[in-house]
Amino acid sequence: MGAKSYGDHLQKILGFSNPSNVSSLCNALGIQEEEVKPSLMRGLRGKTYPSAEYADALRKAQSYRWALKSVADGITKFKEGNAVEAMQLLNKALQIDENNVEALVARGAVFANNESYSKAIEDFETAMKYNPEHKNAKKYLCETLVAKGAEHMEEEKDMDTAIGYFERVLELDPGREDISELLQKVKAKQLAQKGEQISKTNASPKRVEISTEDEGQKDSLQKSSDTLRKLIAE
């Protein structure tokens, strides 16, 4: 076997690949990072260098690539049916780069697959904040909002919250006619319920009959739920 190069030895040192290594050393030595010179070589001091070549920018780029590697591994584990390891890898990616949109979208998909819709919505909304044009974040968010709204509709105890979720879908995608029609029906049903409550309070002999089985609503919500599962599977 031939002798290993200096570069080979460097690659085996964990600290060499750690994007936080410089910050950790500066903290240990009590040095402010902004005081660190571009080089220990006097001939290179006082020179002007592109900001992208400074340590902070290089660390950010390194963190981004490192985080994407964990995202890719997490997606692989998810496709293999190992949701626990997938979540661990995606959490690791976000520890490395908390603003990583791909990690947020992937973790949101895992949450949605486990029907943890509130956590999924939080991740998708955060991803949209960083990248409003991210197509998958938008698609997943819309379908998850519909699924969460459906949860509130099932018990018919929190119709205002369900309406809020559906209205958010229409903010993101005004062309969703199915959700627009569903929203109108939900609002009409809510008004009817309030009318019934007033009638009971006034002891009126008139009673507003409310159908609890709206097949149109169920079909729309089921279709959206199926769409969400299909998107995650893809």
Order of alpha helices (4+ residues) and beta strands (2+ residues): alpha-alpha-alpha-alpha-alpha-alpha-alpha-alpha-alpha-alpha
